[in-house]
Amino acid sequence: MALTLTLQVGEGFYVNGRRWYVESFDDDGIRLIGPPKIEGGLPQRTWITEKESVEIEPEVFAQEGFIPEMGCRIALDAPRNIAILRDELFKRGVQGAQGGNNISGKRS
């Protein structure tokens, strides 16, 4: 099931407690920065486009939907047992932020 977020540069979301954020976006796609794959490693840099989805975390796929007037739109597809929360909900300590099916938008 897909969750769609509209974000600006610097804004992000958490996938099971791991933060991803928008570094930049343009007509060609969105540059996401995520946590290191291994502790102490470099942050992940992932380019997503509208042409195909990219696995950013196990079982979590991201794809672009560009809307220049509003920021960038990211569609996230994941099983319901994977928690996906916008920055502000995660920081407020929304229940289930470390796992479960709480989300910060509408899944279709």
VONU-844401 format. One record per residue: residue in three letters; x, y, z of N, C-alpha, C, O in turn; residue number from 1. Coordinates in nm, 2 decimals. Each point is the difference from the previous one (the first is absolute). Layout:
BEGIN
res | n.xx | n.yy | n.zz | ca.xx | ca.yy | ca.zz | c.xx | c.yy | c.zz | o.xx | o.yy | o.zz | n
ALA | X | Y | Z | X | Y | Z | X | Y | Z | X | Y | Z | NUM
...
//
This chain:
BEGIN
res | n.xx | n.yy | n.zz | ca.xx | ca.yy | ca.zz | c.xx | c.yy | c.zz | o.xx | o.yy | o.zz | n
MET | 0.08 | -0.12 | 0.00 | -0.08 | 0.12 | 0.00 | 0.09 | 0.12 | 0.00 | 0.10 | 0.01 | 0.07 | 1
ALA | -0.14 | 0.09 | -0.14 | 0.09 | 0.12 | -0.02 | -0.04 | 0.11 | 0.10 | -0.12 | 0.02 | 0.03 | 2
LEU | 0.22 | 0.06 | 0.01 | -0.01 | 0.12 | 0.08 | 0.07 | 0.11 | -0.08 | 0.11 | -0.02 | -0.04 | 3
THR | -0.18 | 0.13 | 0.02 | 0.06 | 0.11 | -0.07 | 0.02 | 0.12 | 0.09 | -0.09 | 0.04 | 0.07 | 4
LEU | 0.22 | 0.01 | -0.07 | 0.04 | 0.11 | 0.08 | 0.04 | 0.12 | -0.10 | 0.07 | -0.03 | -0.10 | 5
THR | -0.10 | 0.15 | 0.14 | 0.05 | 0.12 | -0.07 | 0.10 | 0.06 | 0.09 | -0.04 | 0.04 | 0.11 | 6
LEU | 0.16 | -0.02 | -0.15 | 0.11 | 0.05 | 0.08 | 0.08 | 0.11 | -0.07 | 0.00 | 0.01 | -0.12 | 7
GLN | 0.06 | 0.07 | 0.20 | 0.09 | 0.10 | -0.04 | 0.15 | -0.04 | 0.03 | 0.01 | -0.10 | 0.07 | 8
VAL | 0.09 | 0.16 | -0.13 | 0.14 | -0.03 | 0.03 | 0.02 | 0.01 | 0.15 | -0.04 | 0.10 | 0.07 | 9
GLY | 0.10 | -0.20 | -0.01 | 0.03 | -0.01 | 0.14 | -0.11 | -0.07 | 0.08 | 0.03 | -0.04 | 0.11 | 10
GLU | -0.15 | 0.03 | -0.16 | -0.10 | -0.07 | 0.07 | 0.01 | -0.15 | -0.03 | 0.06 | -0.04 | -0.10 | 11
GLY | -0.11 | -0.04 | 0.19 | 0.01 | -0.15 | -0.02 | -0.10 | -0.08 | 0.07 | -0.11 | 0.05 | 0.04 | 12
PHE | 0.15 | -0.18 | -0.03 | -0.09 | -0.10 | 0.06 | 0.08 | -0.11 | 0.06 | 0.12 | -0.01 | -0.03 | 13
TYR | -0.18 | -0.06 | 0.12 | 0.07 | -0.11 | 0.07 | -0.06 | -0.14 | -0.05 | -0.13 | -0.01 | -0.01 | 14
VAL | 0.21 | -0.08 | -0.02 | -0.04 | -0.14 | -0.03 | 0.05 | -0.09 | 0.12 | 0.12 | -0.02 | 0.01 | 15
ASN | -0.21 | -0.02 | 0.07 | 0.03 | -0.08 | 0.12 | 0.11 | 0.06 | 0.08 | 0.10 | -0.07 | 0.04 | 16
GLY | -0.11 | 0.20 | -0.02 | 0.10 | 0.07 | 0.08 | 0.12 | 0.05 | -0.06 | 0.09 | 0.06 | 0.06 | 17
ARG | -0.07 | -0.08 | -0.19 | 0.11 | 0.04 | -0.08 | -0.04 | 0.12 | -0.09 | -0.09 | -0.02 | -0.08 | 18
ARG | 0.16 | 0.13 | 0.09 | -0.03 | 0.12 | -0.07 | 0.05 | 0.01 | -0.14 | 0.12 | -0.03 | -0.03 | 19
TRP | -0.21 | 0.07 | -0.06 | 0.03 | 0.04 | -0.14 | -0.04 | 0.14 | -0.02 | -0.11 | 0.04 | 0.05 | 20
TYR | 0.18 | 0.04 | -0.13 | -0.04 | 0.13 | -0.03 | 0.03 | 0.04 | -0.14 | 0.09 | -0.06 | -0.07 | 21
VAL | -0.15 | 0.17 | 0.02 | 0.02 | 0.05 | -0.14 | 0.12 | 0.09 | 0.01 | 0.00 | 0.11 | 0.06 | 22
GLU | 0.10 | -0.14 | -0.14 | 0.12 | 0.08 | -0.02 | -0.03 | 0.11 | -0.11 | 0.03 | 0.11 | 0.02 | 23
SER | -0.09 | -0.16 | -0.13 | -0.03 | 0.09 | -0.11 | -0.10 | -0.07 | -0.09 | -0.02 | -0.12 | 0.01 | 24
PHE | -0.04 | 0.20 | -0.10 | -0.09 | -0.05 | -0.10 | 0.00 | 0.09 | -0.12 | 0.02 | 0.12 | 0.01 | 25
ASP | -0.05 | -0.18 | -0.13 | -0.01 | 0.08 | -0.12 | -0.09 | -0.08 | -0.09 | -0.07 | -0.09 | 0.04 | 26
ASP | 0.06 | 0.14 | -0.17 | -0.09 | -0.07 | -0.10 | 0.04 | -0.15 | -0.02 | -0.08 | -0.07 | -0.05 | 27
ASP | 0.20 | 0.04 | 0.08 | 0.05 | -0.14 | -0.03 | -0.02 | -0.10 | 0.12 | 0.00 | -0.12 | -0.03 | 28
GLY | -0.02 | 0.17 | 0.15 | -0.02 | -0.09 | 0.11 | 0.03 | 0.06 | 0.13 | 0.01 | 0.13 | 0.02 | 29
ILE | 0.00 | -0.21 | 0.08 | 0.02 | 0.04 | 0.14 | 0.12 | -0.07 | 0.06 | 0.02 | -0.12 | -0.02 | 30
ARG | 0.07 | 0.20 | 0.09 | 0.11 | -0.06 | 0.07 | -0.03 | -0.02 | 0.15 | -0.03 | 0.10 | 0.07 | 31
LEU | 0.02 | -0.22 | -0.03 | -0.03 | -0.03 | 0.14 | 0.13 | -0.04 | 0.07 | 0.09 | -0.07 | -0.05 | 32
ILE | -0.08 | 0.11 | 0.18 | 0.11 | -0.03 | 0.08 | -0.05 | -0.09 | 0.12 | -0.10 | 0.04 | 0.06 | 33
GLY | 0.16 | -0.15 | -0.04 | -0.05 | -0.09 | 0.10 | 0.11 | -0.05 | 0.09 | 0.12 | 0.04 | -0.01 | 34
PRO | -0.16 | -0.12 | 0.11 | 0.10 | -0.04 | 0.10 | 0.11 | -0.10 | -0.06 | -0.03 | -0.06 | -0.11 | 35
PRO | 0.14 | 0.05 | 0.17 | 0.10 | -0.09 | -0.05 | -0.05 | -0.15 | 0.00 | -0.08 | -0.03 | 0.09 | 36
LYS | 0.12 | -0.05 | -0.19 | -0.05 | -0.14 | 0.00 | 0.07 | -0.07 | 0.12 | -0.06 | -0.10 | 0.05 | 37
ILE | 0.18 | 0.14 | -0.02 | 0.07 | -0.06 | 0.11 | 0.04 | 0.11 | 0.10 | 0.03 | 0.11 | -0.04 | 38
GLU | -0.03 | -0.15 | 0.17 | 0.04 | 0.10 | 0.10 | 0.14 | 0.06 | -0.02 | 0.09 | -0.08 | -0.03 | 39
GLY | -0.08 | 0.21 | 0.03 | 0.12 | 0.07 | -0.02 | 0.03 | 0.02 | -0.15 | 0.10 | 0.07 | -0.03 | 40
GLY | -0.18 | -0.12 | -0.06 | 0.02 | 0.02 | -0.14 | -0.05 | 0.14 | -0.05 | -0.05 | 0.08 | 0.08 | 41
LEU | 0.06 | -0.06 | -0.21 | -0.05 | 0.13 | -0.05 | -0.15 | -0.01 | -0.03 | -0.06 | -0.10 | -0.02 | 42
PRO | -0.01 | 0.22 | 0.03 | -0.14 | 0.00 | -0.03 | -0.03 | -0.05 | -0.14 | 0.08 | 0.02 | -0.09 | 43
GLN | -0.19 | -0.08 | 0.07 | -0.05 | -0.04 | -0.13 | -0.04 | 0.12 | -0.08 | -0.07 | 0.09 | 0.05 | 44
ARG | 0.10 | -0.09 | -0.18 | -0.05 | 0.11 | -0.09 | -0.07 | -0.08 | -0.11 | 0.06 | -0.08 | -0.07 | 45
THR | -0.19 | 0.11 | 0.06 | -0.08 | -0.07 | -0.10 | -0.07 | 0.09 | -0.09 | -0.06 | 0.10 | 0.05 | 46
TRP | 0.06 | -0.12 | -0.18 | -0.07 | 0.08 | -0.10 | -0.13 | -0.07 | -0.04 | 0.01 | -0.12 | -0.04 | 47
ILE | -0.12 | 0.18 | 0.06 | -0.13 | -0.06 | -0.04 | -0.06 | 0.08 | -0.11 | 0.00 | 0.12 | -0.01 | 48
THR | -0.07 | -0.19 | -0.08 | -0.07 | 0.06 | -0.12 | -0.14 | -0.06 | -0.01 | -0.04 | -0.09 | 0.08 | 49
GLU | -0.03 | 0.15 | -0.17 | -0.14 | -0.05 | -0.02 | 0.00 | -0.13 | -0.09 | -0.11 | -0.06 | -0.01 | 50
LYS | 0.22 | 0.03 | -0.05 | 0.00 | -0.12 | -0.09 | 0.00 | -0.13 | 0.07 | -0.06 | -0.10 | -0.05 | 51
GLU | 0.13 | 0.09 | 0.16 | -0.01 | -0.13 | 0.07 | 0.02 | 0.02 | 0.15 | 0.06 | 0.10 | 0.05 | 52
SER | -0.10 | -0.19 | 0.03 | 0.01 | 0.01 | 0.15 | 0.14 | -0.06 | 0.04 | 0.05 | -0.09 | -0.07 | 53
VAL | 0.00 | 0.14 | 0.18 | 0.13 | -0.04 | 0.05 | -0.02 | -0.04 | 0.15 | -0.07 | 0.06 | 0.07 | 54
GLU | 0.13 | -0.18 | -0.04 | -0.01 | -0.05 | 0.14 | 0.10 | 0.08 | 0.09 | 0.12 | -0.01 | -0.02 | 55
ILE | -0.18 | 0.09 | 0.11 | 0.09 | 0.08 | 0.09 | 0.03 | -0.07 | 0.13 | 0.10 | 0.03 | 0.07 | 56
GLU | -0.19 | -0.11 | -0.03 | 0.01 | -0.09 | 0.12 | -0.06 | -0.13 | -0.04 | -0.07 | -0.01 | -0.10 | 57
PRO | 0.10 | -0.10 | 0.18 | -0.05 | -0.13 | -0.04 | -0.16 | 0.01 | -0.01 | -0.06 | 0.04 | 0.10 | 58
GLU | 0.01 | -0.07 | -0.21 | -0.15 | -0.01 | -0.03 | -0.06 | 0.14 | -0.01 | -0.12 | 0.01 | 0.00 | 59
VAL | 0.20 | 0.10 | 0.00 | -0.05 | 0.13 | -0.02 | 0.05 | 0.06 | -0.13 | 0.12 | 0.02 | -0.02 | 60
PHE | -0.21 | 0.02 | -0.06 | 0.03 | 0.05 | -0.14 | -0.04 | 0.15 | -0.01 | -0.11 | 0.03 | 0.05 | 61
ALA | 0.19 | 0.05 | -0.11 | -0.03 | 0.14 | -0.02 | 0.00 | 0.03 | -0.15 | 0.08 | -0.05 | -0.08 | 62
GLN | -0.17 | 0.15 | 0.04 | -0.01 | 0.04 | -0.14 | -0.04 | 0.15 | 0.00 | -0.07 | 0.04 | 0.09 | 63
GLU | 0.11 | 0.03 | -0.19 | -0.02 | 0.15 | 0.00 | -0.14 | 0.03 | -0.07 | -0.04 | -0.08 | -0.09 | 64
GLY | -0.01 | 0.18 | 0.14 | -0.12 | 0.07 | -0.07 | 0.02 | 0.15 | 0.02 | -0.03 | 0.05 | 0.10 | 65
PHE | 0.09 | 0.01 | -0.20 | 0.05 | 0.14 | 0.01 | -0.12 | 0.10 | -0.01 | -0.08 | 0.00 | -0.09 | 66
ILE | 0.08 | 0.10 | 0.18 | -0.10 | 0.11 | 0.00 | 0.08 | 0.13 | 0.04 | 0.01 | 0.03 | 0.11 | 67
PRO | 0.04 | 0.04 | -0.21 | 0.09 | 0.11 | 0.03 | -0.06 | 0.11 | 0.09 | 0.08 | 0.06 | 0.07 | 68
GLU | -0.21 | -0.03 | -0.08 | -0.05 | 0.11 | 0.08 | -0.01 | -0.04 | 0.15 | 0.00 | 0.09 | 0.08 | 69
MET | -0.01 | -0.22 | -0.05 | -0.02 | -0.04 | 0.14 | 0.12 | -0.06 | 0.06 | 0.00 | -0.03 | 0.12 | 70
GLY | 0.11 | 0.00 | -0.19 | 0.11 | -0.08 | 0.05 | 0.01 | -0.13 | -0.09 | -0.04 | 0.00 | -0.11 | 71
CYS | 0.09 | -0.10 | 0.17 | 0.00 | -0.13 | -0.07 | -0.09 | -0.10 | 0.07 | -0.03 | 0.01 | 0.12 | 72
ARG | -0.02 | -0.10 | -0.20 | -0.09 | -0.10 | 0.05 | 0.07 | -0.14 | -0.01 | 0.05 | -0.03 | -0.11 | 73
ILE | -0.06 | -0.04 | 0.22 | 0.07 | -0.13 | 0.00 | -0.11 | -0.10 | 0.04 | -0.07 | 0.01 | 0.10 | 74
ALA | 0.06 | -0.12 | -0.19 | -0.09 | -0.11 | 0.03 | 0.08 | -0.11 | 0.07 | 0.10 | -0.04 | -0.06 | 75
LEU | -0.14 | 0.00 | 0.17 | 0.06 | -0.11 | 0.07 | -0.09 | -0.12 | 0.01 | -0.12 | 0.01 | 0.03 | 76
ASP | 0.18 | -0.13 | -0.07 | -0.08 | -0.12 | 0.00 | 0.07 | -0.10 | 0.10 | 0.11 | -0.03 | -0.01 | 77
ALA | -0.19 | -0.01 | 0.11 | 0.05 | -0.09 | 0.10 | -0.11 | -0.08 | 0.07 | -0.11 | 0.04 | -0.01 | 78
PRO | 0.15 | -0.15 | 0.06 | -0.10 | -0.08 | 0.08 | -0.06 | 0.08 | 0.12 | 0.08 | 0.09 | 0.05 | 79
ARG | -0.20 | -0.11 | -0.01 | -0.06 | 0.07 | 0.11 | 0.08 | -0.01 | 0.13 | -0.02 | 0.09 | 0.09 | 80
ASN | 0.10 | -0.20 | -0.07 | 0.07 | -0.01 | 0.13 | 0.12 | 0.08 | 0.01 | 0.07 | 0.00 | 0.10 | 81
ILE | -0.03 | 0.08 | -0.20 | 0.11 | 0.09 | 0.00 | -0.05 | 0.14 | 0.02 | -0.08 | 0.06 | -0.07 | 82
ALA | 0.13 | 0.00 | 0.18 | -0.04 | 0.13 | 0.04 | 0.07 | 0.11 | -0.09 | 0.12 | -0.01 | -0.01 | 83
ILE | -0.20 | 0.10 | -0.04 | 0.05 | 0.11 | -0.08 | -0.06 | 0.13 | 0.05 | -0.12 | 0.01 | 0.00 | 84
LEU | 0.20 | 0.08 | 0.06 | -0.05 | 0.12 | 0.06 | 0.08 | 0.12 | -0.05 | 0.12 | 0.00 | -0.02 | 85
ARG | -0.20 | 0.11 | 0.00 | 0.06 | 0.13 | -0.03 | 0.09 | 0.04 | 0.11 | -0.02 | -0.04 | 0.12 | 86
ASP | 0.12 | 0.13 | -0.14 | 0.09 | 0.05 | 0.10 | -0.08 | 0.04 | 0.13 | 0.03 | -0.04 | 0.11 | 87
GLU | -0.13 | 0.13 | -0.13 | -0.07 | 0.06 | 0.12 | -0.07 | -0.10 | 0.08 | -0.01 | 0.01 | 0.12 | 88
LEU | -0.05 | -0.12 | -0.18 | -0.07 | -0.10 | 0.08 | 0.10 | -0.09 | 0.07 | -0.02 | -0.03 | 0.12 | 89
PHE | 0.13 | 0.00 | -0.18 | 0.11 | -0.08 | 0.07 | 0.05 | 0.08 | 0.12 | 0.02 | -0.06 | 0.10 | 90
LYS | 0.01 | 0.19 | -0.12 | 0.06 | 0.08 | 0.11 | -0.10 | 0.02 | 0.11 | 0.04 | 0.02 | 0.11 | 91
ARG | -0.17 | -0.02 | -0.14 | -0.10 | 0.01 | 0.11 | -0.02 | -0.13 | 0.07 | -0.07 | -0.01 | 0.10 | 92
GLY | 0.14 | -0.10 | -0.15 | -0.01 | -0.13 | 0.07 | -0.13 | -0.07 | -0.02 | -0.05 | -0.07 | 0.09 | 93
VAL | 0.00 | 0.08 | -0.22 | -0.13 | -0.07 | -0.03 | 0.02 | -0.15 | 0.03 | 0.10 | -0.06 | -0.04 | 94
GLN | -0.20 | 0.00 | 0.10 | 0.01 | -0.14 | 0.04 | 0.03 | -0.09 | -0.13 | -0.07 | 0.03 | -0.10 | 95
GLY | 0.15 | -0.12 | 0.11 | 0.03 | -0.09 | -0.11 | 0.11 | 0.05 | -0.09 | 0.03 | -0.05 | -0.11 | 96
ALA | 0.04 | 0.16 | 0.15 | 0.11 | 0.06 | -0.08 | 0.11 | -0.10 | -0.03 | 0.07 | 0.02 | -0.10 | 97
GLN | -0.05 | -0.11 | 0.19 | 0.11 | -0.10 | -0.03 | -0.05 | -0.13 | -0.06 | 0.08 | -0.09 | -0.02 | 98
GLY | -0.21 | 0.08 | -0.02 | -0.05 | -0.12 | -0.06 | -0.15 | 0.00 | 0.01 | -0.05 | 0.08 | 0.08 | 99
GLY | -0.02 | -0.15 | -0.16 | -0.14 | -0.01 | 0.00 | -0.06 | 0.07 | -0.12 | 0.08 | 0.03 | -0.09 | 100
ASN | -0.20 | -0.01 | 0.09 | -0.06 | 0.05 | -0.13 | -0.05 | 0.14 | 0.01 | -0.09 | 0.04 | -0.08 | 101
ASN | 0.15 | 0.04 | 0.17 | -0.03 | 0.15 | 0.00 | 0.06 | 0.06 | -0.12 | 0.12 | -0.02 | -0.03 | 102
ILE | -0.19 | 0.11 | -0.04 | 0.05 | 0.07 | -0.11 | -0.03 | 0.15 | 0.01 | -0.08 | 0.04 | 0.08 | 103
SER | 0.14 | 0.04 | -0.16 | -0.02 | 0.14 | 0.00 | -0.07 | 0.06 | -0.12 | 0.01 | 0.11 | -0.03 | 104
GLY | -0.09 | -0.19 | -0.03 | -0.07 | 0.04 | -0.12 | -0.10 | -0.11 | -0.03 | -0.03 | -0.09 | 0.08 | 105
LYS | -0.03 | 0.10 | -0.20 | -0.10 | -0.09 | -0.04 | 0.06 | -0.11 | -0.09 | 0.06 | 0.03 | -0.10 | 106
ARG | -0.08 | -0.15 | 0.13 | 0.04 | -0.11 | -0.09 | -0.12 | -0.04 | -0.08 | -0.11 | -0.01 | 0.05 | 107
SER | 0.14 | -0.01 | -0.18 | -0.11 | -0.04 | -0.09 | 0.00 | -0.15 | -0.03 | -0.08 | -0.05 | -0.08 | 108
//
